[in-house]
Amino acid sequence: MTDTISDDKEGMALPDNALPIHERVATAVEAAIAEGRYGPGQRLPTHRQLAQQFSVSIGSVTRAIDALSARGVVRGEIGRGTFVLDRPDIGADDGGIVDLTINAPPPVIVPHRMAEASEMANRYALALPHGGYGDLSGTERQRGIVARWLSEMRTPLAGDDLLLCNGAQQGLHLAFATLRESSTTVLTESATFPGALAAVANLGMVMAPVAHDGEGMVPEALGAALEATGSKIIYTTPVCQNPLGFETGPERRRVIARIATQHDAVIVEDDIYGLYAAKGKLTYRDLVPERVIYVTSLSKSLTPLIRLGVIAPPPALMAAVRKRLRAESWGLPPYVAELAAAMIEIGVADEAAAALQTEGWGRVGLTRAILAIDTVPMPGGAPHLWLPMSPFKAEQLARRAGEAGVRITPPSATQVGSSPVAGVRLCIMAPRTRRVLERGLNVLAGLLDSEEDVVV
């Protein structure tokens, strides 16, 4: 471990986004480490030097270094300074297939923090009466901890407002199954989450497309579709819509909520990407709680290792949802619920959310630079981006990318209705490191720059 400080480290830039100053400093330092400017065992500049370079307070630098320490990127030694840890996953690239089809976040929880949470979870789990078998929707304590965290992050919730389930996928299935008696048609955008399509199809229901713009379903088109189809169900992912990537702002939400009320429709609000929200914390549940089934999960904001789903139906539907939950799976495994609760209680959930927000910002910027994208719906950070192009070119790109070792979701997988999807989704958070993502993006850039000859 070297004790020298290299002064030749120019070029670290503070990202221009809405994240707190200390997180922006952490992003810049971690990016410099990933790029190799500071190698394993090398000492970082002092807090004072970093504060001067970034024109921020020493306190902000201290918080940034603390965040990087929690992520296992650096380690502070009293009297000596802060050193870069030797982590094989930082900047690693095995040269294999780059998979941009899985909408899952990269690992941001370091082993010692997982161990701390596991130790707490072990104590509580082993003390559960009957091994937690009787609490199919989560214990009062578990639900209370999750509710408090979601109240801080997204929307006010009490423990009695929600049920814990096996991920957001089951939450959506429960929501659609509960509403099936009122309608078998679900309205949504012309491209949507494949998991929602699968849930609807499994229940013998259908999804119908509604015209949309850069903020979601067009209000006039939604009203007309509700009138024409008689549907009573609206499905939407308002933050980083999957796959189109836009965010629905507060005013559009208010208009959609009014339309749902006028037509006596229920909104199934999929808020799984809520941590990336840039237009405020307002949710449909805040506006019309009596006609919103709110669904989210910790898999995108913490880790897919803990697929704790949350479904918060209106009081009038709570008993029906609980009944279906019992029939489908008898609830979430109790140990998963305890591990999630422990991660929230010791602060791992907050650390992970902040790290993913920062990483999302960095990966959006990297993608824009390599693919020469001028504008994106959520420049401050997003788990996926949408590349608009003709349906033919989209299918062609998916095929050619696969042949070149980069997997992207076939556009037909997200299609609602009969009109082909005009674009492809890139799950930019899927690769374990930015270096792997960069390699995949360079392949795509080459394919986009070269047109394939079509034989007629």
C-alpha positions in Angstrom: 0.0 0.0 0.0 1.6 3.2 -1.2 1.6 6.3 0.9 2.2 8.8 -1.9 -0.3 11.2 -3.2 -0.2 11.9 -6.9 -0.8 15.6 -7.7 -1.4 14.9 -11.4 -5.0 14.1 -11.1 -6.6 16.9 -13.0 -10.0 16.6 -14.7 -12.2 15.3 -11.9 -15.5 17.2 -12.6 -18.4 17.6 -10.2 -21.5 16.2 -11.9 -24.2 18.7 -12.7 -27.4 17.2 -11.2 -29.9 17.5 -8.4 -28.2 15.1 -6.0 -26.7 16.4 -2.7 -23.3 17.9 -3.0 -21.6 15.1 -1.1 -23.1 12.5 -3.4 -21.8 14.4 -6.4 -18.3 14.5 -4.9 -18.5 10.8 -4.2 -19.5 10.2 -7.9 -16.6 12.2 -9.2 -14.1 10.4 -6.9 -15.5 6.9 -7.7 -15.4 7.7 -11.4 -11.8 8.7 -11.1 -11.0 5.4 -9.4 -13.0 3.4 -12.0 -11.0 5.1 -14.7 -7.7 4.1 -13.1 -6.5 7.5 -11.9 -6.3 6.1 -8.4 -5.3 2.4 -8.2 -5.7 -0.1 -5.4 -3.7 0.9 -2.4 -3.2 4.5 -3.5 -3.9 7.3 -1.2 -6.4 9.9 -2.2 -5.8 13.7 -1.8 -6.6 15.1 1.6 -10.1 16.3 2.4 -8.9 19.8 2.1 -7.3 19.3 -1.3 -10.5 17.7 -2.6 -12.6 20.5 -1.1 -10.5 23.0 -2.9 -10.6 21.1 -6.2 -14.4 20.8 -6.2 -15.0 24.2 -4.5 -17.1 22.6 -1.7 -16.9 22.5 2.0 -14.6 20.0 3.9 -17.8 18.7 5.5 -19.2 17.7 2.1 -16.0 15.9 1.2 -16.1 14.1 4.6 -19.6 12.9 3.9 -18.6 11.8 0.4 -15.7 9.8 1.7 -17.9 8.2 4.3 -20.3 7.2 1.6 -17.5 5.6 -0.5 -16.3 3.8 2.6 -19.7 2.4 3.2 -19.7 1.1 -0.4 -16.4 -0.6 0.1 -14.6 1.7 -2.4 -12.1 3.3 0.0 -10.9 2.9 3.6 -9.7 5.6 6.0 -6.7 5.0 8.3 -6.3 7.4 11.2 -3.2 9.6 10.8 -2.5 8.3 7.3 -5.4 9.2 5.0 -7.9 7.6 2.7 -6.8 4.6 0.5 -8.5 2.9 -2.5 -9.5 -0.6 -1.7 -8.6 -3.5 -4.0 -12.0 -4.7 -5.3 -11.9 -6.9 -8.3 -15.4 -5.8 -9.4 -14.4 -2.2 -9.8 -13.7 -1.7 -13.5 -13.6 -5.4 -14.2 -14.6 -6.8 -17.6 -14.3 -10.5 -18.4 -15.0 -9.8 -22.1 -18.1 -11.9 -22.2 -21.7 -11.2 -23.4 -23.0 -7.8 -22.4 -26.6 -8.3 -21.3 -28.7 -5.1 -21.5 -32.1 -6.9 -21.2 -32.3 -7.4 -17.4 -33.6 -4.3 -15.6 -31.7 -4.9 -12.4 -29.3 -2.6 -10.6 -25.6 -3.4 -10.1 -24.4 -4.5 -6.7 -23.8 -1.5 -4.4 -24.0 -3.3 -1.0 -20.6 -4.2 0.4 -20.2 -7.6 2.2 -19.6 -6.2 5.7 -22.9 -4.2 5.5 -24.8 -7.3 4.3 -23.3 -9.2 7.1 -24.4 -6.6 9.7 -28.0 -6.7 8.3 -27.9 -10.5 8.3 -26.9 -10.6 11.9 -29.8 -8.4 12.9 -32.2 -10.4 10.7 -31.0 -13.7 12.2 -31.9 -12.5 15.7 -35.4 -11.3 14.8 -36.2 -14.2 12.4 -35.3 -16.9 14.9 -37.6 -15.2 17.4 -40.7 -15.2 15.1 -43.6 -17.3 16.5 -44.0 -20.4 14.3 -41.2 -19.2 12.1 -43.4 -16.4 10.8 -45.8 -18.9 9.2 -48.8 -17.1 10.5 -48.0 -13.6 9.2 -48.7 -14.0 5.5 -48.6 -10.2 4.8 -45.6 -9.5 7.0 -45.5 -8.9 10.7 -46.7 -5.6 12.2 -43.1 -4.7 12.9 -41.9 -5.6 9.3 -44.7 -3.7 7.7 -44.1 -0.7 9.9 -40.4 -0.4 9.1 -41.1 -0.7 5.3 -44.0 1.8 5.6 -41.8 4.4 7.4 -39.0 4.1 4.8 -41.5 4.4 1.8 -43.1 7.4 3.6 -39.7 9.2 3.6 -38.8 8.1 0.1 -42.1 8.3 -1.8 -45.6 8.4 -0.3 -47.1 8.5 3.2 -47.9 4.9 4.3 -48.8 3.2 7.6 -48.0 -0.4 8.3 -51.7 -1.3 8.1 -51.9 0.2 4.6 -49.8 -2.3 2.9 -49.1 -6.0 2.4 -45.7 -7.5 1.7 -45.5 -9.9 -1.2 -43.0 -11.7 -3.5 -41.8 -8.7 -5.5 -43.6 -6.2 -7.6 -44.4 -8.8 -10.1 -46.7 -10.6 -7.7 -48.0 -7.2 -6.6 -49.1 -6.5 -10.1 -50.7 -9.9 -10.5 -52.6 -9.5 -7.3 -53.8 -6.0 -8.4 -55.0 -7.1 -11.8 -56.6 -10.3 -10.4 -58.5 -8.3 -7.7 -59.8 -5.8 -10.4 -60.7 -8.5 -12.9 -64.3 -8.6 -11.8 -64.8 -4.9 -12.7 -63.0 -5.1 -16.1 -60.9 -7.5 -18.3 -59.3 -4.7 -20.2 -56.3 -2.8 -18.9 -55.3 0.6 -20.4 -51.7 1.6 -20.7 -49.2 3.1 -23.1 -48.4 1.5 -26.5 -45.3 -0.1 -25.0 -45.1 -1.4 -21.4 -43.4 -3.6 -18.9 -43.3 -7.2 -20.1 -44.0 -8.5 -16.6 -47.3 -6.6 -16.6 -48.2 -8.0 -20.0 -47.5 -11.5 -18.7 -49.6 -11.0 -15.6 -52.6 -9.7 -17.6 -52.3 -12.5 -20.1 -52.1 -15.1 -17.3 -55.4 -13.8 -16.0 -57.2 -14.0 -19.3 -57.3 -10.2 -19.6 -56.0 -7.9 -22.3 -54.1 -4.7 -22.5 -55.2 -1.9 -24.8 -52.9 0.9 -25.9 -53.5 4.6 -25.3 -51.7 7.3 -27.2 -48.9 8.9 -25.2 -46.4 11.8 -25.3 -43.3 12.6 -23.3 -45.2 12.6 -20.0 -47.4 9.5 -20.4 -50.9 8.8 -21.6 -52.5 11.8 -23.4 -55.5 12.8 -21.2 -57.9 13.2 -24.1 -56.9 9.8 -25.5 -57.2 8.1 -22.1 -60.7 9.5 -21.6 -61.8 8.4 -25.1 -60.3 4.9 -24.5 -62.1 4.5 -21.1 -65.3 5.5 -22.8 -64.9 3.3 -25.8 -63.7 0.1 -24.1 -65.6 0.4 -20.8 -62.3 -0.4 -19.0 -62.0 0.4 -15.3 -58.3 -0.3 -15.0 -55.4 2.0 -15.8 -51.8 0.7 -15.5 -48.9 3.1 -15.4 -45.3 3.4 -14.3 -45.0 7.2 -13.8 -41.3 7.3 -13.0 -39.0 6.1 -15.8 -41.8 4.3 -17.6 -40.7 0.9 -18.8 -39.6 0.8 -21.5 -40.1 4.4 -22.8 -38.2 6.0 -20.0 -40.3 9.2 -19.4 -41.5 10.7 -16.1 -45.0 11.9 -15.5 -45.1 15.3 -13.9 -47.4 16.6 -11.1 -49.8 18.4 -13.4 -50.3 15.5 -15.7 -50.8 13.2 -12.8 -53.6 15.5 -11.5 -55.3 15.4 -14.8 -55.1 11.6 -15.1 -56.4 11.3 -11.6 -59.4 13.4 -12.4 -60.1 11.4 -15.5 -59.9 8.1 -13.5 -62.4 9.6 -11.0 -64.8 10.7 -13.7 -64.8 7.2 -15.2 -64.8 5.3 -11.9 -61.5 3.7 -12.9 -58.7 2.3 -10.6 -55.1 3.2 -11.3 -52.5 0.5 -10.7 -49.5 2.6 -9.9 -46.2 0.8 -10.5 -43.7 3.0 -8.6 -40.8 0.6 -8.7 -38.4 3.2 -10.1 -39.6 5.9 -7.7 -36.1 6.5 -6.3 -35.1 8.1 -9.6 -38.0 10.7 -9.5 -36.8 14.1 -10.6 -40.2 15.9 -10.7 -41.1 15.6 -7.0 -42.6 13.0 -4.8 -46.3 13.4 -5.8 -47.8 10.0 -6.5 -51.3 9.0 -7.8 -51.8 7.5 -4.3 -51.4 10.9 -2.8 -54.0 12.4 -5.1 -56.8 9.7 -5.1 -55.9 7.0 -2.5 -59.4 5.5 -2.7 -58.8 4.5 -6.4 -55.1 3.6 -6.5 -53.4 0.3 -6.0 -49.9 1.3 -5.2 -47.2 -1.3 -6.0 -43.4 -1.1 -5.5 -40.4 -3.3 -4.5 -37.0 -3.1 -3.0 -35.4 -5.0 -5.9 -34.6 -1.9 -7.9 -33.8 0.5 -5.0 -31.8 -1.9 -2.8 -30.9 -5.2 -4.4 -32.6 -8.0 -6.4 -31.4 -10.4 -3.8 -34.3 -9.1 -1.7 -37.4 -9.2 -3.8 -39.7 -7.7 -1.1 -42.7 -6.4 -2.9 -45.3 -3.9 -1.5 -48.9 -3.6 -2.5 -51.0 -0.9 -0.9 -54.6 -1.2 -2.1 -57.5 1.1 -1.0 -59.2 -0.1 2.2 -62.2 -1.3 0.2 -60.0 -3.8 -1.7 -57.6 -4.8 1.1 -59.5 -8.0 2.1 -59.8 -9.2 -1.5 -56.0 -8.7 -2.1 -55.1 -10.4 1.2 -57.3 -13.4 0.2 -55.6 -13.8 -3.2 -52.2 -13.4 -1.5 -53.0 -16.3 0.8 -54.1 -18.4 -2.2 -51.1 -17.6 -4.4 -48.1 -18.0 -2.1 -49.0 -17.5 1.6 -46.9 -14.3 1.6 -43.2 -13.4 1.5 -40.7 -15.7 3.1 -40.3 -14.3 6.6 -36.5 -14.2 6.5 -36.5 -12.1 3.4 -38.8 -9.6 5.2 -36.5 -9.6 8.2 -33.4 -9.0 6.1 -35.1 -6.1 4.3 -36.2 -4.6 7.6 -32.7 -4.9 8.9 -31.2 -3.2 5.9 -33.6 -0.3 6.3 -33.0 0.0 10.0 -29.2 0.1 9.9 -29.2 2.5 7.0 -28.1 0.2 4.1 -31.3 0.9 2.2 -30.6 4.7 2.2 -26.9 4.1 1.2 -28.0 1.8 -1.6 -30.6 4.2 -2.9 -28.1 7.1 -2.9 -25.5 5.0 -4.6 -27.9 3.8 -7.3 -29.1 7.4 -8.0 -25.5 8.4 -8.4 -24.7 5.4 -10.6 -27.8 6.1 -12.7 -26.6 9.6 -13.4 -23.2 8.4 -14.4 -24.5 5.7 -16.7 -27.0 8.0 -18.4 -24.1 10.4 -19.1 -21.9 7.6 -20.4 -24.7 6.3 -22.7 -25.4 9.7 -24.1 -21.8 10.3 -24.8 -21.1 7.1 -26.6 -24.4 6.9 -28.6 -24.4 10.7 -29.3 -27.9 11.1 -27.7 -28.7 14.8 -27.4 -31.6 14.6 -25.0 -33.1 12.0 -22.7 -36.3 12.2 -20.6 -34.5 11.7 -17.3 -30.9 13.1 -17.6 -30.4 13.1 -13.8 -30.4 9.3 -13.7 -32.4 6.3 -14.9 -32.1 2.5 -15.0 -33.0 2.3 -18.7 -33.1 4.4 -21.8 -35.2 4.3 -24.9 -33.7 4.5 -28.4 -36.5 5.5 -30.9 -36.2 4.1 -34.4 -38.5 2.4 -36.9 -39.9 -1.0 -35.9 -37.9 -2.7 -38.7 -34.6 -1.1 -37.6 -35.4 -1.9 -34.0 -35.8 -5.6 -34.7 -32.8 -5.5 -36.9 -30.6 -3.9 -34.2 -31.7 -6.4 -31.6 -30.7 -9.3 -33.9 -27.4 -7.8 -35.0 -26.5 -6.8 -31.4 -27.1 -10.3 -30.3 -24.8 -11.6 -33.0 -22.1 -9.2 -31.8 -22.4 -10.2 -28.1 -24.7 -7.6 -26.8 -28.2 -8.6 -25.7 -31.0 -6.0 -25.9 -34.7 -6.6 -25.4 -36.6 -7.3 -28.7 -39.1 -4.5 -29.2 -42.0 -7.0 -29.6 -41.6 -8.0 -25.9 -43.0 -4.7 -24.8 -45.7 -4.3 -27.5 -49.3 -3.4 -26.5 -51.9 -3.9 -29.2 -51.2 -4.5 -32.9 -48.9 -1.7 -33.8 -45.2 -2.6 -33.8 -42.9 -0.9 -31.2 -40.7 1.8 -32.7 -37.6 1.6 -30.6 -35.4 -0.5 -28.3 -34.8 -0.4 -24.5 -31.3 -0.4 -23.1 -31.1 -1.5 -19.4 -28.0 0.5 -18.7 -27.8 -0.5 -15.0 -27.6 -4.2 -15.8 -23.9 -4.6 -16.4 -21.9 -5.1 -13.2 -19.5 -2.2 -14.0 -19.4 0.8 -16.2 -16.5 -0.7 -18.1 -18.7 -3.6 -19.2 -21.5 -1.2 -20.1 -19.0 1.0 -22.1 -17.9 -2.0 -24.1 -21.5 -2.9 -25.0 -22.4 0.6 -25.9 -19.4 0.9 -28.2 -20.7 -2.2 -30.0 -24.1 -0.7 -30.4 -22.6 2.6 -31.6 -20.8 0.8 -34.3 -23.9 -1.0 -35.4 -26.0 2.2 -35.4 -23.3 3.8 -37.6 -23.4 1.0 -40.1 -26.5 0.2 -42.1 -27.1 -3.4 -42.9 -27.8 -4.1 -46.6 -31.2 -5.5 -47.1 -31.7 -8.0 -49.9 -35.1 -7.5 -51.6 
